Amino acid sequence: MKRLPFERPTDKYDERLFSIDEQLCALLKERKDISSNNPGFPPEEAITNWSIKYDLYEDYLSSLFKSMKLEDFFKPRVEPTGFRKHLPVLKSVEINERFYSVTLIRQYENASVIRLNVDWDGKDESPIDIHHLHRNSFELFLLGEYDCRADGGRGSTGTNTHNFIVSPPLPDDISGLELVFREYSDTFRDKPTGLEIVMHLE
């Protein structure tokens, strides 16, 4: 999913704010370093106290701290270009009556694309069940210096797919590679469900 380019919301800027804005950037960097890039979220009581002390709305502060968890979403994204070939995988795992499979890896000049397929008997599921399942997200983990990012997916009754873009591209010889998919019940991947799918490629 390609991200839309950022557009500056206004041309207005008071130059007296420049040094303050730079201090804000420095504090964000310091906060990121101290937290080891795991920002967390302040207790509600602290948000309330700060809102009173600094005459700011609580919801505004909550939104500000929530946005700090979004930094990875703004990381420059590699968009696969220059398709080269398909690498057959044909690996599957069945857990709790759900069938997880990866059939192939698409190789591009600058990235690889992996799709996790999830299939189950969904004939008795209600729309609420389907909505709940589709809210869950997966994260892909690989050994080595690879950036793995979720790139959307789709689903319907009895089937769901999750796409991942890996950069730099994987080698064409994928023997020995291990794909680890972890499921989360939230978008920010703070709430793991405990489900982990491991596939050893040969």
GULO-360972 format. One record per residue: residue in one letter; x, y, z of N, C-alpha, C in turn. Coordinates in pm, whole numbers, padded with zeros to 5 digits, always signed. Layout:
# residues N
AXYZXYZXYZ...
END
This chain:
# residues 202
M+00083-00117+00000+00000+00000+00000+00089+00124+00000K+00082+00202-00105+00168+00318-00118+00115+00434-00035R+00205+00498+00042+00165+00607+00127+00158+00737+00047L+00057+00818+00076+00043+00945+00006+00151+01042+00053P+00202+01126-00036+00306+01222+00004+00250+01323+00104F+00337+01366+00196+00295+01463+00297+00279+01601+00234E+00172+01669+00272+00149+01806+00227+00147+01898+00348R+00228+02001+00344+00233+02096+00455+00094+02159+00473P+00039+02153+00598-00099+02200+00616-00118+02350+00604T-00011+02427+00624-00020+02573+00612+00119+02631+00586D+00122+02746+00522+00250+02815+00498+00285+02909+00614K+00192+02927+00705+00213+03018+00818+00311+02957+00917Y+00408+03038+00965+00502+02993+01069+00562+03114+01137D+00552+03114+01269+00610+03222+01349+00755+03185+01378E+00849+03262+01325+00991+03230+01340+01038+03227+01486R+00962+03289+01576+00997+03285+01717+00983+03143+01775L+00914+03058+01704+00893+02920+01751+01009+02828+01713F+01099+02875+01629+01203+02788+01573+01285+02719+01682S+01336+02794+01778+01422+02734+01881+01343+02637+01969I+01215+02669+01994+01130+02578+02073+01106+02449+01997D+01078+02460+01868+01053+02341+01787+01177+02252+01778E+01294+02316+01770+01417+02238+01767+01437+02166+01901Q+01404+02232+02011+01413+02168+02142+01317+02049+02151L+01198+02064+02093+01103+01952+02091+01163+01832+02017C+01228+01859+01905+01293+01750+01829+01403+01685+01910A+01482+01766+01980+01590+01711+02062+01533+01626+02176L+01423+01671+02236+01361+01594+02344+01301+01463+02292L+01243+01466+02173+01191+01344+02113+01303+01242+02091K+01418+01291+02042+01533+01203+02021+01582+01146+02154E+01590+01231+02257+01635+01185+02389+01538+01081+02445R+01408+01107+02430+01306+01013+02478+01317+00879+02406K+01340+00886+02275+01354+00765+02195+01476+00683+02240D+01588+00751+02267+01711+00682+02310+01693+00617+02447I+01634+00693+02541+01616+00640+02677+01523+00519+02677S+01419+00524+02596+01320+00415+02594+01361+00300+02504S+01481+00309+02443+01525+00207+02346+01421+00187+02236N+01365+00300+02192+01267+00302+02083+01141+00223+02116N+01107+00216+02245+00984+00152+02289+00911+00254+02377P+00837+00349+02318+00790+00468+02390+00691+00444+02502G+00613+00338+02495+00513+00317+02599+00411+00430+02600F+00344+00444+02713+00241+00548+02725+00231+00590+02871P+00232+00721+02900+00228+00767+03039+00098+00724+03109P+00103+00708+03241-00019+00675+03316-00124+00785+03300E-00251+00747+03310-00359+00844+03293-00350+00957+03395E-00308+00923+03516-00296+01025+03621-00194+01132+03582A-00084+01089+03519+00017+01185+03474-00038+01275+03366I-00113+01217+03272-00174+01296+03165-00266+01402+03225T-00347+01361+03321-00440+01455+03386-00364+01567+03456N-00261+01531+03533-00183+01632+03606-00114+01729+03511W-00055+01676+03404+00014+01762+03308-00084+01855+03238S-00202+01804+03207-00301+01888+03138-00340+02008+03225I-00349+01985+03358-00381+02095+03450-00262+02189+03465K-00143+02130+03486-00023+02210+03511+00012+02299+03393Y-00005+02247+03270+00039+02321+03152-00077+02376+03069D-00199+02369+03125-00317+02425+03059-00335+02369+02917L-00335+02235+02910-00354+02165+02783-00467+02064+02798Y-00537+02035+02691-00646+01938+02698-00589+01796+02717E-00658+01715+02798-00613+01578+02821-00611+01497+02693D-00718+01510+02613-00725+01431+02489-00614+01472+02392Y-00578+01600+02395-00469+01648+02309-00338+01583+02350L-00309+01579+02481-00187+01515+02530-00188+01366+02500S-00303+01302+02521-00313+01158+02492-00284+01131+02345S-00338+01215+02258-00314+01199+02115-00167+01219+02081L-00104+01315+02147+00038+01342+02124+00124+01222+02160F+00101+01166+02280+00180+01051+02323+00148+00926+02240K+00023+00913+02198-00014+00800+02112+00059+00808+01978S+00076+00930+01926+00143+00947+01796+00288+00905+01802M+00349+00906+01921+00490+00866+01933+00508+00717+01904K+00401+00641+01913+00409+00499+01882+00402+00474+01732L+00379+00579+01655+00360+00565+01511+00486+00587+01430E+00599+00610+01496+00720+00649+01421+00754+00548+01311D+00747+00419+01341+00782+00318+01241+00692+00324+01118F+00569+00375+01136+00478+00384+01022+00523+00491+00923F+00612+00580+00967+00660+00687+00879+00801+00659+00825K+00854+00543+00859+00985+00505+00808+00979+00497+00655P+01081+00548+00584+01078+00539+00438+01057+00395+00393R+00962+00376+00303+00922+00242+00261+00984+00204+00128V+01026+00080+00120+01072+00025-00007+00950-00029-00081E+00929+00018-00202+00822-00034-00286+00885-00129-00388P+00842-00255-00390+00903-00353-00482+00896-00307-00627T+01011-00312-00694+01017-00278-00836+01107-00378-00908G+01082-00398-01034+01165-00487-01116+01146-00634-01079F+01026-00687-01107+01001-00828-01075+01101-00918-01145R+01154-01017-01070+01254-01108-01124+01203-01251-01140K+01149-01306-01032+01109-01447-01037+01026-01483-00915H+00966-01603-00923+00897-01663-00809+00987-01772-00750L+00994-01777-00617+01064-01887-00549+00959-01977-00484P+00952-02104-00522+00853-02192-00459+00887-02219-00313V+00786-02217-00227+00805-02243-00085+00723-02366-00043L+00590-02359-00062+00499-02470-00034+00516-02524+00108K+00506-02435+00205+00514-02474+00346+00382-02441+00415S+00342-02526+00508+00216-02504+00579+00224-02557+00721V+00139-02500+00806+00128-02541+00946-00019-02531+00983E-00071-02633+01053-00209-02627+01100-00209-02612+01251I-00278-02508+01300-00287-02480+01443-00432-02443+01476N-00489-02515+01571-00627-02486+01616-00725-02475+01500E-00719-02573+01410-00811-02584+01297-00797-02469+01197R-00684-02400+01204-00655-02300+01101-00528-02342+01027F-00533-02328+00895-00427-02376+00807-00349-02255+00757Y-00223-02244+00799-00136-02132+00761-00037-02181+00655S-00027-02106+00545+00060-02152+00437+00130-02035+00368V+00249-02065+00318+00323-01975+00230+00357-02058+00108T+00306-02020-00006+00326-02100-00128+00448-02055-00208L+00479-01925-00202+00590-01875-00284+00641-01743-00228I+00757-01704-00275+00813-01572-00245+00837-01503-00379R+00788-01381-00392+00812-01303-00513+00942-01225-00497Q+01031-01242-00592+01160-01175-00588+01161-01054-00682Y+01197-00940-00626+01213-00816-00703+01358-00771-00693E+01394-00673-00772+01532-00625-00770+01569-00563-00635N+01472-00503-00568+01502-00430-00444+01433-00487-00320A+01355-00594-00335+01281-00647-00220+01226-00786-00252S+01174-00850-00148+01102-00976-00163+00963-00956-00104V+00866-01029-00155+00729-01020-00105+00683-01159-00062I+00637-01167+00063+00591-01294+00120+00445-01277+00160R+00364-01376+00126+00222-01373+00162+00190-01491+00252L+00135-01459+00369+00087-01563+00460-00062-01582+00435N-00100-01705+00400-00240-01739+00378-00295-01810+00501V-00416-01774+00540-00483-01839+00652-00618-01891+00602D-00641-02022+00620-00766-02083+00575-00828-02162+00689W-00961-02162+00694-01034-02237+00795-01176-02262+00746D-01248-02346+00819-01389-02373+00787-01473-02263+00848G-01513-02169+00767-01584-02053+00819-01732-02052+00790K-01789-02167+00756-01929-02168+00714-02027-02131+00825D-01988-02149+00951-02077-02117+01062-02042-01987+01132E-01952-01909+01074-01910-01785+01139-02009-01672+01114S-02026-01590+01218-02110-01472+01204-02024-01357+01151P-02087-01250+01099-02010-01133+01056-01923-01075+01168I-01969-01086+01294-01891-01035+01407-01763-01117+01422D-01772-01250+01409-01653-01336+01417-01552-01299+01309I-01601-01279+01188-01513-01247+01075-01444-01113+01099H-01521-01013+01147-01463-00881+01173-01354-00890+01279H-01379-00967+01385-01281-00981+01492-01152-01044+01441L-01164-01148+01359-01045-01216+01306-00965-01123+01217H-01034-01045+01136-00963-00958+01041-00897-00840+01110R-00933-00812+01236-00867-00705+01309-00727-00746+01354N-00705-00875+01373-00574-00922+01417-00470-00898+01310S-00347-00874+01354-00240-00848+01259-00124-00944+01286F-00038-00959+01187+00079-01044+01200+00204-00960+01174E+00313-01004+01236+00443-00944+01210+00536-01057+01168L+00620-01029+01070+00716-01128+01020+00854-01099+01078F+00920-01205+01128+01054-01192+01182+01149-01283+01104L+01265-01228+01066+01368-01304+00996+01502-01276+01063L+01587-01376+01068+01723-01354+01118+01800-01270+01016G+01886-01183+01064+01966-01103+00973+01917-00960+00967E+01983-00881+00886+01953-00738+00875+01844-00714+00771Y+01725-00763+00799+01612-00746+00707+01507-00658+00771D+01452-00567+00691+01338-00487+00734+01213-00558+00682C+01127-00602+00773+01005-00672+00735+00886-00586+00775R+00806-00549+00679+00691-00466+00712+00564-00525+00652A+00458-00518+00732+00327-00563+00684+00280-00468+00574D+00218-00525+00473+00173-00443+00359+00028-00476+00325G-00054-00480+00429-00197-00502+00406-00231-00647+00377G-00353-00667+00346-00405-00801+00316-00554-00791+00294R-00616-00907+00285-00760-00910+00263-00815-01043+00310G-00945-01050+00321-01003-01175+00364-01154-01177+00348S-01208-01294+00365-01352-01314+00364-01379-01442+00443T-01500-01493+00433-01534-01612+00509-01441-01728+00475G-01370-01777+00575-01286-01894+00558-01148-01869+00502T-01112-01746+00477-00978-01721+00422-00931-01579+00455N-00801-01565+00470-00742-01435+00500-00598-01438+00449T-00547-01323+00406-00408-01316+00361-00340-01195+00426H-00210-01209+00451-00129-01101+00508-00002-01091+00424N+00023-00973+00369+00139-00952+00282+00252-00881+00357F+00376-00918+00324+00493-00859+00387+00597-00825+00281I+00658-00708+00295+00766-00667+00206+00896-00675+00285V+00993-00745+00231+01122-00767+00297+01230-00698+00215S+01310-00616+00283+01423-00552+00214+01545-00553+00305P+01665-00570+00249+01692-00598+00108+01631-00732+00068P+01629-00763-00062+01567-00889-00106+01638-01011-00048L+01562-01115-00027+01618-01242+00019+01703-01303-00091P+01799-01387-00055+01876-01456-00160+01786-01554-00235D+01822-01582-00359+01743-01679-00437+01751-01819-00376D+01858-01850-00308+01870-01977-00236+01816-01954-00094I+01692-01995-00070+01628-01968+00058+01637-02087+00154S+01715-02188+00117+01728-02304+00205+01790-02263+00338G+01732-02312+00446+01780-02277+00579+01712-02155+00638L+01636-02083+00557+01567-01965+00605+01451-02004+00697E+01428-01927+00801+01318-01953+00894+01225-01833+00895L+01098-01856+00863+00996-01752+00868+00921-01764+01000V+00915-01655+01075+00843-01655+01202+00736-01548+01196F+00610-01590+01205+00497-01498+01204+00436-01495+01344R+00420-01375+01401+00358-01361+01532+00230-01280+01518E+00127-01325+01585-00005-01261+01575-00026-01163+01691Y-00092-01052+01660-00125-00950+01758-00272-00913+01743S-00332-00872+01854-00474-00836+01851-00494-00687+01832D-00383-00612+01808-00394-00469+01789-00301-00423+01677T-00328-00305+01626-00249-00251+01515-00106-00218+01556F-00087-00172+01680+00045-00129+01724+00133-00245+01767R+00081-00366+01763+00156-00488+01800+00209-00481+01942D+00122-00433+02032+00154-00432+02175+00092-00552+02246K-00006-00615+02181-00083-00720+02246-00071-00852+02169P+00036-00928+02194+00050-01057+02125-00057-01154+02172T-00109-01233+02078-00210-01333+02114-00145-01461+02165G-00012-01473+02146+00058-01595+02184+00076-01691+02067L+00008-01662+01955+00021-01749+01838+00149-01715+01762E+00231-01816+01737+00353-01800+01660+00360-01913+01558I+00376-01875+01431+00385-01974+01323+00529-01973+01274V+00593-02088+01279+00733-02100+01237+00740-02193+01117M+00805-02149+01011+00822-02230+00891+00971-02237+00856H+01026-02357+00853+01165-02377+00814+01170-02410+00664L+01240-02330+00589+01247-02352+00444+01366-02440+00410E+01346-02525+00312+01452-02621+00273+01502-02591+00133
END
